[in-house]
């Protein structure tokens, strides 16, 4: 493979990892709370990102990404834990049944107008991951002296992963709401934990692969809590009878 | 003026719901765990496990507290 091919492939693969995280957040939030606000949030994130890139250009490398990771990660973690907890309680109490219109009112998702929670979650996910992709492009492209090819590799990654996410949209929408809330809560909690700790200076031994480890740990904990909650609900029902 | 006040109150409510939600003890424990991790990392102590541990523990604590408060039919 030529030097140009290596630059293209490396930036494509490195950017794909960040793009997957970006698409998972938008996909999960869109399916759980509504597509309109999630997609507007993602578009706003891309717009701010484009302006930032246009203004700063190669000076992007000077952006302190650590503090940004701590703030965005902590917010995702705190919000993700709310859904994680509610998802566990609802799956334990109602199984995998959909929750319908009653749940929409209960969760305070506006029936019309902007859902700012979905907007902010998508916006932050796109902005942080987009900035990380931009940093990959600038640092790798400048080091290899192939900035243009780096941009092409990263843009291709965002388009390919975004298209894959769009293709999965129909499937994700069919998942029962109680389970979807638990899945998205687990994802946001895992990403939030990873980013906030990375921003604080924790070095993850397997880099981004440790997000998978966090997902497994949080999923196992959720499964244990669902079992315990079901047992408690069953015992309460027996006592009441 | 009234519009500005209601906008500020609206934003404050949104931020509180987004960050704290329905159980402030979880939010507080996570923020303390993050602060403790930051301190441990500056002393070169490996502390990646602290936040996941606190998150999982506080989830169990909050579920139990919520069940005691409202009963099983409230979820």
Interface residues (C-beta under 8 A of the other chain):
Chain A: X70 X74 X75 X77 X78 X79 X81 X82 X84 X85 X86 X88 X89 X90 X92 X93 X94 X108 X116 X117 X120 X189 X193 X196 X197 X200 X201 X202 X204 X214 X217 X218 X221 X225 X228 X229 X232 X233 X236 X237
Chain B: X14 X17 X18 X19 X20 X21 X22 X23 X26 X27 X30 X31 X34 X37 X38 X41 X42 X46 X47 X48 X51 X52 X55 X56 X58 X59 X60 X62 X63 X66 X67 X71 X72 X73 X75
